[in-house]
Amino acid sequence: MSINKENPYNIEAHIPEIYDDLVTETHDVNFIIELLSECKCKNILEPFCGTGRILLPLVKKGFSVTGIDGSEVMLNQLQNKIKNG
């Protein structure tokens, strides 16, 4: 695998699926939800949102989340998750 020098976030198309299979921890997500609930934050900006590992649970808990990421294929995976529920 080589690094794209123009956009290092432009990764190969199969990487988001591998990421979702490997990164399944939720303790950090639960901690983030608890902190945001305590401070009564409802509008969240998540940079580097990737495939939505944190973004989607926040939305399900009622937060308004704007996610950004430099990887088009990670964002495509997130959009597919949103479409497929």
Buried (B, 14 or more C-beta within 10 A) or exposed (E): EEEEEEEEBEBEEEBBEEBBEEEEEEEEBEEBBEEBEEEEEEEBEBEEBBBBBBBBBBBEEEBEBEBEBBBEBBBEBBEEBEEEE
